[in-house]
Amino acid sequence: MRHYKSILLTSTVGMLVAGCGGDSSLSEVLAQAKTEVSIDIFGARGSTLTAVVNATNCATAPTVSWATAGGVKLGSGLSIQDSQPDAAVIATANCNEVSASQTLAANSVFSSAAAFAVLKSGSPIAWGNPVWGAGGTLSASLTNITQLYPSERGFAAILPDATVKAWGSSFIGIADPKLAYPTTGAIATDPLTDVVAIIPGKVAYFAVKKDGTVAAWGRARGMKGNDVMMVNQAFGFSPTVKAAMKDVLTIVSNEGSYAALKKDGTVVTFGKQETGGDSSYVSTILKDVTQIVGGNYDFLALRKDGTVVNWGYGYGHTGDDQSVPVPEVTGAAKLFMNGYTGVAVDGKKTATAFGYVSEVDSADAGSVAKLLVNVAQVYSTNTAFAALKEDGSVVAWGDAIRMNDSLNKVQASLVNVKSIVNSEYAFAALKQDGSVVTWGDPQNGGDSSAVAARLTNVVAITANKFAFAALKSDGTVVTWGMGSKGGDSADVAAKLTNIRAIYATPYGAFLAVAKDGSYVTWGDAWAGGDSSSVAANLTKIPFSQ
């Protein structure tokens, strides 16, 4: 009789290899041998989920299927993008006729720019910077909440009576949902009642009501002047804007303005005029829009005919005349944008970079333009791009001062890549074999040489603006980047075991959740790296059911 053993294939799946000797066929051996399979899931809800499958005596490599607990099919394969984070998800591994499943709890972790909030039995428990959403008396009093809506400066929740309360910065905090403009002290344009949905902006919120109207509160950030309050009747969520906000699909933010895409393909803009709040000069071509993306000071809109419209500061337009579409782009199917410039990928998966910023040259892809074919996905830092191709190779460009020296050193290693994660000025590429390649500003995680020997069998990477955290298949964590922002996890290293998911706040903290629901925080205490204030009330964060 032949002997068989299981091996780990790219650290995620076991399959059989043949031994030697004997006359029995493979099917006969498998019929007599006991098939065993187990599955373990890694990844934060709302990001990429990865299955680690161990199996013995399988005729072929095990398969993995994903579905919500309600039966909605999400896909198959060892990794999927979690498109249903608010639902419990079941991952099932099948080997011959034997299967194993794991059920992940619905997401309960949310983050603003500098605070975490966890929903526990319908009540939020928050910590971090109090001005950016850490817990207070208002959040502590909320019950029967099923969803939180984070923005940069805080959190909002729809109450069971369809009203809204929010906390964090004073310009997004709502204690009385019925207080509305023009009442003195009101920050909401209309009473926040009969609310069915909330769309978070960067420093504002938009509440969709049962009658289809939209109410707003918060601000548009001032770039060279004062902030614009949403109740500002000239440049904020004015009566004219409000009247136009029917059948809204989404609202996109940049640093100073907002752009709402409607079902009919038209766009409504408001906020700081110079950053895109004023779109009058592109009004004749800003129609039949299917996608909007925002950078720091600009917007880009993709039209049905594959052309692209830019408005705002003009960094996303190569020419001086924004009243005509971006000249380089035709036949575009999807848009991407970093802080300044854009990338369009057409139906044949060829990418075109466009726009111009002299200081960082973030759209200059001239030296690699011929390589931008068969593009599967585009990633960006604030000032650079990286295109992952279907063959697993990577093409990167932009911000030569920060990027090129380190990129040149690792370019040959950028093969067999399956995903890329970015901090503000650096990239980390996760390869199929579980190794990691980094490049960019070393202060933001572009240099991982100090931990390179430990970056093996990695299944997920999480980043904030300054640092990275890699989760390994054995449940341990490796960190690098700015030490005070989470790149140094030495103080909590002993606790970082059996971890299954890592979350981050952009301004410098990490939250790791173990399989048993215990959790660890580290990084900047100001940004959520110290959870000691809630430890007594929050003992577990459910990962699996």
C-alpha positions in Angstrom: 0.0 0.0 0.0 1.2 3.5 -0.8 1.8 6.0 1.9 0.6 9.6 1.6 1.2 12.8 3.6 -0.1 16.3 3.4 2.0 19.3 2.7 1.3 23.1 3.0 0.9 24.7 -0.4 1.8 28.4 -0.4 1.1 28.3 3.4 -2.6 28.1 2.8 -3.7 24.7 1.4 -2.7 21.1 1.9 -2.7 18.5 -0.9 -1.4 15.0 -1.4 1.9 14.0 -2.8 2.6 10.3 -3.6 5.1 8.2 -1.7 6.6 5.0 -3.2 6.0 1.3 -3.4 2.9 -0.9 -3.5 0.5 -1.8 -6.3 -2.7 -0.1 -5.1 -4.1 2.6 -7.2 -4.5 6.2 -5.8 -8.3 5.7 -5.7 -8.0 2.5 -3.7 -5.7 4.2 -1.2 -7.9 7.1 -0.7 -10.9 4.9 -0.2 -9.1 3.2 2.7 -7.5 6.4 4.2 -9.3 8.8 6.4 -9.8 12.2 4.9 -9.4 15.1 7.3 -9.8 18.9 6.6 -9.7 22.0 8.8 -10.1 25.7 8.0 -9.0 28.9 9.7 -9.9 32.4 8.5 -7.7 35.5 8.7 -8.5 39.1 7.9 -10.4 42.1 9.1 -14.0 42.3 8.2 -14.5 44.6 5.2 -11.0 43.8 3.8 -9.6 40.7 2.2 -10.4 37.4 4.0 -8.0 34.5 3.6 -8.6 30.8 4.3 -5.8 28.6 5.7 -6.8 25.0 4.9 -5.1 21.9 6.2 -6.1 18.6 4.7 -5.0 15.1 4.4 -5.9 12.3 1.9 -7.5 14.6 -0.7 -7.7 13.5 -4.3 -7.3 17.1 -5.4 -6.6 20.4 -3.7 -9.5 21.4 -1.3 -11.9 24.1 -2.5 -13.3 26.9 -0.4 -16.7 28.5 -0.8 -17.9 31.7 0.9 -21.5 32.8 1.7 -23.3 34.9 4.2 -25.2 33.2 7.0 -28.3 34.1 5.1 -27.2 32.2 2.1 -25.9 34.9 -0.2 -23.0 33.5 -2.2 -19.8 35.6 -2.0 -17.4 33.6 -4.1 -14.9 30.8 -4.0 -11.2 30.5 -3.6 -8.7 30.9 -0.8 -9.2 34.7 -0.6 -12.1 37.0 -1.2 -12.8 40.7 -0.8 -15.3 40.9 2.1 -18.3 42.7 0.4 -20.7 41.9 3.2 -19.0 43.0 6.5 -22.3 43.6 8.3 -23.3 40.0 7.9 -22.0 36.8 9.5 -20.0 34.9 6.9 -19.5 31.1 6.5 -16.3 29.8 4.8 -16.5 26.1 3.9 -13.5 23.9 2.8 -14.3 20.7 0.9 -12.0 17.8 0.5 -13.4 14.7 -1.2 -16.8 14.4 0.5 -15.6 15.9 3.8 -16.0 19.5 4.7 -15.1 21.9 7.4 -16.6 25.4 8.1 -15.9 28.5 10.1 -18.4 31.2 10.7 -17.2 34.8 11.1 -19.1 37.2 13.3 -20.5 40.3 11.6 -18.2 43.4 11.8 -18.3 45.2 15.1 -15.1 47.4 14.8 -15.2 50.9 13.3 -12.6 53.6 13.2 -12.4 57.4 12.7 -9.0 59.0 11.8 -7.9 58.7 15.5 -10.4 56.6 17.5 -11.8 53.1 17.5 -15.4 52.2 18.3 -16.8 48.7 18.9 -20.4 47.7 19.0 -21.1 45.5 22.0 -24.7 44.3 22.4 -26.0 47.3 20.5 -24.0 50.0 22.4 -20.8 51.6 21.2 -17.6 51.5 23.2 -15.1 54.0 21.9 -11.5 55.1 22.8 -8.7 57.2 21.3 -8.9 61.0 20.8 -12.1 62.4 22.3 -12.2 65.2 19.7 -12.2 62.5 17.0 -14.7 60.1 18.4 -13.5 58.5 21.6 -16.3 57.6 24.0 -18.3 60.1 26.0 -21.6 60.4 27.8 -23.5 60.6 24.5 -22.1 57.4 23.0 -22.3 55.6 26.3 -26.0 56.3 26.5 -26.9 54.7 23.1 -28.6 51.3 22.9 -30.0 49.0 20.3 -27.6 50.3 17.6 -26.9 48.0 14.7 -24.5 50.1 12.6 -21.9 52.9 13.1 -20.9 55.4 10.5 -17.4 56.6 10.9 -16.0 59.8 9.4 -12.6 61.4 9.9 -13.7 63.3 13.0 -16.2 61.0 14.7 -19.1 58.5 14.5 -22.8 58.7 13.8 -25.6 56.2 14.5 -29.2 55.7 13.4 -31.4 55.1 16.5 -34.3 52.7 16.5 -36.7 55.7 16.2 -35.0 56.7 12.9 -33.3 59.7 14.5 -29.6 60.3 14.5 -27.0 61.0 17.1 -23.3 61.6 16.5 -20.2 62.3 18.6 -16.6 63.4 18.1 -15.6 66.9 16.9 -18.0 69.7 17.8 -18.9 70.3 14.2 -20.2 66.8 13.7 -21.6 66.0 17.1 -25.4 65.7 17.3 -27.1 65.4 20.7 -30.5 66.7 19.7 -31.5 65.4 16.2 -34.5 67.8 16.0 -32.3 70.9 16.3 -31.9 72.3 12.8 -31.1 75.5 10.9 -32.0 78.4 11.4 -32.2 77.7 15.1 -29.2 79.3 16.9 -26.4 76.7 17.4 -27.8 74.2 14.9 -25.3 72.4 12.7 -27.8 70.3 10.7 -29.6 71.7 7.7 -32.8 69.8 8.6 -34.2 67.8 11.5 -32.5 64.4 11.6 -35.7 62.4 11.8 -37.1 59.6 9.6 -33.6 58.7 8.5 -33.0 55.5 6.6 -29.4 55.8 5.6 -26.2 57.8 6.4 -23.5 58.7 4.0 -20.3 59.8 5.8 -18.2 62.6 4.2 -14.6 63.5 5.2 -15.7 66.0 7.9 -19.5 66.0 7.3 -22.4 63.7 7.2 -25.4 63.3 4.9 -28.7 61.6 6.1 -31.1 60.2 3.5 -34.7 60.4 4.8 -37.7 58.3 4.1 -39.1 60.9 1.7 -35.9 60.8 -0.4 -34.6 64.2 0.8 -31.1 64.6 2.2 -30.1 66.5 5.4 -26.5 67.5 6.1 -24.3 68.6 8.9 -20.6 69.2 9.4 -18.1 71.2 7.3 -16.1 71.4 4.1 -12.6 72.0 5.2 -11.1 75.4 4.3 -7.9 75.2 2.3 -6.8 78.9 2.4 -9.6 80.3 4.4 -12.3 79.4 6.9 -14.2 76.1 6.8 -17.6 76.1 5.2 -20.4 74.9 7.4 -23.0 72.7 5.8 -25.6 75.2 7.0 -23.9 78.0 5.0 -26.6 79.1 2.7 -24.2 80.2 -0.1 -21.5 77.6 -0.3 -22.6 74.8 2.0 -25.6 72.5 1.7 -27.7 75.4 0.4 -31.4 75.3 -0.6 -30.3 75.0 -4.2 -28.1 72.0 -3.4 -30.7 70.4 -1.2 -33.4 70.7 -3.9 -31.1 68.9 -6.3 -30.2 66.1 -3.9 -32.7 63.5 -5.1 -31.9 60.0 -6.2 -28.3 60.2 -4.9 -26.1 57.2 -5.4 -23.1 58.3 -3.6 -21.3 61.4 -2.2 -17.5 61.7 -2.7 -15.2 64.0 -0.6 -12.0 65.7 -1.1 -10.2 67.9 1.4 -12.5 70.9 0.8 -15.6 69.9 -1.2 -18.2 67.3 -2.0 -19.6 65.8 -5.2 -22.8 63.8 -5.3 -23.5 61.4 -8.1 -27.2 60.9 -9.0 -28.9 58.0 -10.7 -29.4 60.1 -13.9 -25.6 60.6 -14.2 -25.6 64.2 -13.2 -23.4 65.6 -10.4 -24.2 68.1 -7.6 -21.2 69.9 -6.0 -20.8 72.1 -3.0 -18.2 73.3 -0.4 -15.0 75.3 -1.0 -15.3 76.7 -4.5 -11.7 76.3 -5.5 -11.4 72.6 -4.6 -14.4 71.5 -6.6 -17.4 73.0 -4.8 -17.9 75.0 -8.0 -18.3 72.8 -11.0 -20.0 75.4 -13.2 -17.1 75.6 -15.7 -17.5 71.9 -16.5 -21.3 71.8 -16.4 -21.7 71.2 -20.1 -19.6 68.0 -20.0 -20.3 66.8 -16.4 -23.1 64.5 -17.4 -23.7 60.8 -18.1 -21.3 60.2 -15.2 -20.8 56.6 -13.9 -18.0 57.1 -11.3 -16.5 59.9 -9.3 -13.2 59.8 -7.4 -11.7 62.5 -5.2 -8.1 63.5 -4.5 -6.9 66.2 -2.1 -8.1 69.2 -4.1 -9.7 67.8 -7.2 -12.4 65.5 -8.5 -12.4 63.2 -11.5 -15.6 61.9 -13.2 -15.9 59.0 -15.6 -18.5 59.3 -18.3 -20.4 56.6 -20.1 -18.4 57.3 -23.3 -15.1 56.6 -21.5 -13.9 60.2 -21.2 -12.9 61.8 -18.0 -13.8 65.3 -16.5 -11.6 67.1 -14.0 -12.5 70.0 -11.8 -11.0 71.6 -8.7 -7.4 72.8 -8.5 -6.6 71.2 -11.9 -3.9 68.7 -10.8 -6.0 65.9 -12.5 -5.8 67.6 -15.9 -2.7 67.8 -18.1 -4.0 70.9 -20.0 -5.1 74.3 -18.9 -8.7 74.0 -20.0 -10.8 72.0 -17.7 -13.9 72.7 -19.7 -12.8 69.9 -22.1 -12.3 66.2 -21.0 -8.8 65.0 -20.0 -7.1 64.7 -23.4 -5.1 61.5 -22.8 -8.1 59.3 -21.8 -10.5 57.5 -24.1 -12.4 54.3 -23.5 -11.9 54.3 -19.8 -13.8 51.7 -17.7 -12.6 52.5 -14.2 -10.8 55.5 -12.5 -8.3 55.6 -9.7 -6.8 58.7 -8.0 -4.1 59.4 -5.5 -3.9 62.7 -3.7 -3.4 64.6 -6.9 -3.5 62.8 -10.2 -5.4 59.9 -11.9 -5.2 56.6 -13.6 -7.8 55.3 -16.1 -8.1 51.6 -16.9 -9.9 50.7 -20.1 -11.9 47.7 -21.1 -8.8 45.9 -22.4 -7.1 46.5 -19.0 -4.6 49.0 -20.3 -3.9 51.8 -17.8 -3.2 55.5 -18.6 -1.8 57.9 -16.1 -2.7 61.6 -16.3 -2.5 64.9 -14.5 0.5 66.9 -13.3 2.0 68.0 -10.1 5.5 69.4 -10.5 6.5 69.0 -6.8 6.0 65.2 -6.8 5.4 64.3 -10.5 2.9 61.8 -9.3 1.4 61.0 -12.8 4.7 60.7 -14.7 4.4 57.1 -16.0 6.3 57.8 -19.2 9.1 55.4 -18.4 6.7 52.5 -17.7 3.7 53.4 -19.9 4.3 50.5 -22.3 4.2 48.1 -19.3 0.7 49.2 -18.2 -1.2 46.4 -19.9 -3.2 43.6 -18.4 -3.7 45.6 -15.2 -5.8 43.9 -12.6 -5.8 46.6 -9.9 -4.3 50.0 -9.1 -3.1 51.1 -5.7 -1.9 54.5 -4.5 -0.1 56.4 -1.8 -0.7 60.1 -1.5 1.8 60.8 -4.3 2.5 57.6 -6.2 0.9 54.6 -7.9 1.4 50.8 -8.2 -0.4 48.7 -10.8 -0.7 45.0 -10.1 -0.9 43.1 -13.3 -2.7 39.8 -14.0 0.5 37.9 -14.1 1.4 39.1 -10.5 4.1 41.6 -11.6 4.0 45.2 -10.4 4.5 48.5 -12.3 5.1 51.5 -10.0 5.6 55.2 -10.7 5.4 58.7 -9.3 7.1 60.6 -6.5 10.6 59.7 -7.6 12.3 61.4 -4.7 10.6 59.1 -2.2 10.1 56.0 -4.3 12.7 55.4 -6.9 15.8 54.4 -4.9 13.9 51.8 -2.9 11.8 50.7 -5.9 14.8 50.0 -8.0 16.2 47.8 -5.3 13.1 45.6 -5.1 11.7 45.7 -8.6 13.0 42.3 -9.5 11.2 40.8 -6.5 7.9 42.2 -7.5 6.6 39.0 -9.1 3.9 36.6 -8.0 2.3 39.4 -6.0 -1.4 38.9 -4.9 -2.2 42.2 -3.2 -0.7 45.6 -2.2 -1.3 47.7 0.8 -0.2 51.4 1.3 0.7 53.8 4.0 0.7 57.5 3.2 4.1 57.3 1.4 5.0 53.6 1.1 3.8 50.3 -0.4 3.9 46.7 0.9 3.3 43.9 -1.6 2.1 40.5 -0.3 3.3 37.7 -2.5 1.7 34.3 -3.2 4.4 32.6 -1.1 3.6 34.7 2.0 6.7 37.0 1.7 6.5 40.8 1.6 8.2 43.4 -0.5 8.2 47.1 0.6 9.3 50.3 -1.0 8.9 54.1 -0.4 9.6 56.4 2.4 11.4 54.4 5.1 9.7 56.5 7.9 6.3 55.4 6.6 7.2 51.7 6.3 9.0 51.7 2.9 12.0 49.9 4.5 11.2 46.5 6.2 14.8 45.2 6.2 14.9 45.1 10.0 12.0 42.5 10.1 12.5 40.9 6.7 13.5 37.5 8.1 10.2 37.3 10.0 8.1 38.3 7.0 7.2 34.8 6.0 3.9 33.0 5.8 2.1 36.3 5.9 -1.7 36.1 5.1 -2.8 39.8 5.6 -1.3 43.2 5.9 -2.9 46.3 7.5 -1.5 49.8 7.4 -2.1 53.3 8.8 -0.5 56.4 7.4 2.8 55.7 9.1 3.3 51.9 9.7 2.4 48.4 8.6 1.3 45.3 10.6 1.6 41.8 8.9 -0.5 38.9 10.2 1.1 35.5 9.8 -0.6 32.1 9.4 0.6 31.1 12.9 -1.4 34.1 14.4 1.7 36.2 15.2 2.2 39.8 14.0 5.2 41.6 12.5 5.3 45.4 12.5 7.5 48.1 10.9 7.5 51.7 10.0 7.3 54.7 12.4 7.7 53.2 15.9 5.5 55.6 17.8 2.6 55.0 15.3 2.5 51.3 15.6 5.7 50.3 13.7 7.2 49.1 17.0 5.0 46.5 18.8 7.7 45.2 21.2 5.7 46.2 24.3 2.8 44.0 23.3 4.6 41.3 21.3 3.9 38.6 24.0 0.2 39.3 23.6 0.2 39.1 19.8 -0.6 35.4 19.5 -3.5 33.6 17.9 -4.4 36.8 16.1 -6.9 36.6 13.3 -7.7 40.3 12.3 -6.0 43.6 12.5 -7.6 47.0 12.3 -6.1 50.5 12.2 -6.8 54.2 12.6 -5.2 56.3 9.9 -3.4 58.5 12.4 -1.3 55.8 14.0 -2.8 52.9 16.0 -3.6 49.2 15.5 -6.1 46.9 17.0 -5.5 43.1 16.8 -8.4 40.6 17.5 -7.6 37.1 18.4 -9.6 34.0 17.5 -11.0 33.8 21.0 -12.1 37.5 20.9 -9.4 38.9 23.1 -7.7 41.9 21.7 -4.5 44.0 21.8 -4.0 47.7 20.9 -0.7 49.5 20.3 0.7 52.6 18.6 -0.2 56.3 19.3 -2.4 56.4 22.4 -3.8 59.7 21.0 -5.1 57.7 17.9 -6.5 54.7 19.7 -3.3 52.8 20.7 -4.3 52.6 24.3 -7.6 50.9 25.1 -7.0 50.7 28.9 -9.9 53.1 29.5 -12.4 50.6 28.1 -10.8 47.3 29.2 -13.3 46.7 32.0 -16.3 47.2 29.7 -14.9 45.6 26.6 -13.3 42.2 27.4 -14.0 40.5 24.0 -14.4 41.5 20.4 -16.1 38.6 18.6 -14.2 37.2 15.6 -15.9 33.9 14.9 -19.1 32.4 16.1 
